[in-house]
Amino acid sequence: MEIRDVRIVTEEYIIAYIDLLGSTEKIKNDTGDIFLNHIYSAYTTAFQMRDFSRYKDLKVKIFSDNIVIALSTKNTNDGRINACGILLEYLMFFQMNCLLKGYILLNGCVSIGNLYIDETIVWGNGLLNAYSGELRANYPRIIIDPEVLNLNVGHNILLRDFDGEYFIDYYLTLFSQFGNSPNIEILADIYNFYKNEINANKNKSKIMQKLNWQIDYHNKHCIKKNIHKYCI
């Protein structure tokens, strides 16, 4: 039997590289696969919220505490704009669902570059770009590389942070799903989660640095919506 080599090639993608914060201990202690199912539920629910499954080129790879989500640009300018808008919207729903389903905080970066992705291989400079960006995210936020920002897509769901980085304002979905008024029960659960995390980690400076950023982000939305009761 003749064995033939198959040549595979990279193509341009909009790529998100994401880290699940604090997941190492959760994975170690996940004897009932609860954490695993929280991640799976967040991923599948986000797909259903805007019927993202219709985008056949939207690729998701979840491995341990890291996630790659990518969408091909078809190597055209219109394709870049379209892929960027779809991916940013999906990430907004996914990030909020991680918080709602399992109180999971994420950081990451959205970049653009060449990638090859299939059931076995994830490879390319685009992946390296997104990974490098994730390392500078520093807080529970998904930041946007300048090259992606220059596409001028999705700026209505982005915020500019104190350090000049732009990130996805995923709390918008907490309000938009309920007619611009949050589900108070859900908001109360999130409030209690943050309070518990403060009590559990108040002597852990690295964790508190990230948690303080998250609480500040949470409080700004509560103040904006005049829901001061759930400020921390």
C-alpha positions in Angstrom: 0.0 0.0 0.0 1.4 3.4 -1.0 1.7 5.9 1.8 1.2 9.5 0.8 2.2 12.5 2.7 -0.6 15.1 3.1 0.6 18.7 3.2 -1.3 20.9 5.7 -1.0 24.7 5.7 -1.8 27.5 8.1 -4.3 30.2 7.3 -5.3 33.5 8.9 -7.5 33.3 12.0 -8.8 35.6 14.8 -7.6 33.7 17.9 -8.3 33.8 21.6 -6.0 32.2 24.0 -7.5 31.9 27.5 -6.4 30.8 30.9 -8.8 29.5 33.6 -7.7 31.3 36.7 -7.1 29.2 39.8 -8.1 26.0 38.0 -5.1 23.9 38.9 -6.5 23.1 42.4 -10.0 22.8 41.1 -8.8 20.2 38.6 -6.9 18.3 41.2 -9.9 18.2 43.5 -12.6 17.6 40.9 -13.4 14.1 42.0 -17.0 14.3 40.8 -16.2 16.1 37.5 -18.1 19.1 38.7 -15.6 21.6 37.5 -15.3 19.8 34.2 -19.0 20.0 33.7 -19.1 23.7 34.6 -16.7 24.4 31.8 -18.5 22.2 29.4 -21.8 23.9 30.3 -20.4 27.4 29.9 -19.0 26.5 26.4 -22.2 24.8 25.1 -24.6 27.4 26.6 -22.6 30.2 25.0 -22.9 28.5 21.6 -26.7 28.3 22.0 -27.2 31.9 23.0 -26.7 33.3 19.5 -26.7 30.0 17.6 -23.0 30.2 17.2 -23.0 26.6 16.0 -24.0 27.9 12.5 -20.4 29.2 12.2 -18.8 25.9 11.1 -15.3 27.5 11.1 -15.5 28.5 14.8 -13.0 26.2 16.5 -12.8 25.6 20.3 -10.0 23.5 21.9 -10.1 23.1 25.7 -7.1 21.4 27.3 -6.6 21.4 31.0 -6.7 25.0 32.2 -6.2 26.5 28.7 -8.6 27.3 25.9 -8.1 28.2 22.2 -11.0 29.7 20.3 -10.4 30.6 16.7 -12.3 31.7 13.6 -10.9 31.8 10.1 -10.8 35.2 8.3 -10.7 33.6 4.9 -7.7 35.8 4.3 -9.9 38.8 3.3 -10.6 42.1 4.9 -14.3 41.4 5.1 -13.5 38.0 6.5 -11.4 39.6 9.2 -14.1 42.1 10.2 -16.8 39.3 10.2 -14.6 36.8 12.2 -13.6 39.5 14.7 -17.2 40.5 15.4 -18.4 36.9 15.8 -15.5 35.8 18.0 -15.7 38.9 20.3 -19.5 38.3 20.8 -19.0 34.6 21.6 -16.2 35.4 24.1 -18.5 37.8 25.8 -21.1 35.2 26.4 -18.6 32.5 27.2 -16.8 34.6 29.8 -20.1 35.5 31.6 -21.2 31.9 31.5 -18.0 30.7 33.1 -18.8 33.1 36.0 -22.4 32.1 36.2 -22.0 28.4 35.8 -19.0 27.8 38.1 -17.7 31.1 39.4 -14.7 30.8 37.0 -12.7 33.8 36.1 -10.7 34.0 32.9 -7.9 36.0 31.4 -6.7 35.9 27.9 -6.0 37.7 24.7 -7.6 38.0 21.2 -5.0 38.2 18.4 -4.7 37.7 14.7 -2.3 35.5 12.8 -1.7 32.3 10.9 -2.9 29.1 12.4 -3.5 25.4 11.6 -6.2 23.8 13.8 -7.8 20.4 13.6 -8.7 17.5 15.9 -5.0 16.8 16.7 -2.9 19.9 16.0 -3.0 23.5 17.0 -0.1 25.3 15.5 1.1 28.7 14.2 2.4 32.1 14.8 -1.1 33.3 15.5 -1.2 31.0 18.5 2.1 32.4 19.8 0.8 35.9 19.4 -2.4 35.2 21.4 -0.4 33.3 24.1 2.0 36.2 24.5 -0.9 38.6 24.9 -2.5 36.4 27.5 0.7 36.7 29.6 0.2 40.4 29.8 -3.5 40.3 30.6 -2.6 40.1 34.3 -6.2 40.4 35.5 -9.5 38.5 34.9 -10.0 40.1 31.5 -9.6 39.2 27.9 -7.6 41.9 26.2 -7.4 42.8 22.5 -4.3 43.0 20.5 -3.8 46.4 18.7 -3.9 44.7 15.3 -7.4 43.4 16.1 -8.4 46.8 17.5 -7.5 48.4 14.2 -10.2 46.4 12.5 -12.7 48.8 14.3 -15.1 46.0 15.2 -16.9 45.4 18.5 -15.8 48.6 20.2 -19.2 48.9 21.7 -18.4 45.8 23.9 -14.9 46.9 24.8 -13.6 49.0 27.7 -10.2 50.7 28.0 -8.4 49.9 31.2 -6.1 51.9 33.4 -3.0 50.5 31.7 -4.3 51.3 28.2 -5.4 47.8 27.4 -8.8 47.2 25.9 -10.8 44.3 27.2 -14.2 42.6 26.6 -16.9 44.2 28.8 -18.7 40.9 29.3 -20.9 42.2 32.2 -23.0 43.8 29.5 -24.5 40.3 29.0 -25.6 40.2 32.6 -27.9 43.1 32.0 -28.8 42.6 28.3 -30.3 39.1 28.9 -32.8 40.6 31.4 -34.0 43.7 29.5 -31.2 45.9 30.8 -32.1 45.0 34.4 -30.1 42.3 36.0 -31.5 39.1 37.5 -31.1 40.1 41.2 -30.8 36.5 42.4 -27.9 35.9 40.0 -26.3 39.2 41.0 -26.6 38.3 44.6 -24.9 35.0 44.0 -22.0 36.7 42.3 -21.8 39.2 45.1 -21.6 36.3 47.7 -19.0 34.6 45.6 -16.7 37.6 45.7 -17.2 38.1 49.4 -16.3 34.4 50.0 -13.2 34.7 47.8 -12.1 37.8 49.8 -12.4 35.9 53.1 -10.6 32.8 51.7 -7.7 34.7 50.0 -7.2 37.9 52.0 -3.6 36.9 52.9 -2.7 35.8 49.3 -1.4 39.0 47.6 -1.3 37.6 44.1 -4.8 36.3 44.2 -6.1 39.5 45.9 -4.5 41.6 43.1 -6.7 39.9 40.5 -9.7 39.7 42.8 -9.5 43.5 43.6 -9.5 44.2 39.9 -12.5 42.0 39.4 -14.4 43.6 42.2 -13.7 47.1 40.9 -15.0 46.0 37.5 -18.1 44.5 39.2 -18.7 47.7 41.3 -18.5 50.0 38.3 -21.3 48.1 36.6 -23.4 48.1 39.8 -22.9 51.9 40.3 -23.7 52.5 36.6 -27.0 50.7 37.0 -27.7 52.3 40.4 -27.6 48.9 42.2 -25.4 50.0 45.1 -26.6 47.2 47.3 -24.4 44.7 45.5 -21.2 46.8 45.5 -18.4 45.3 47.5 
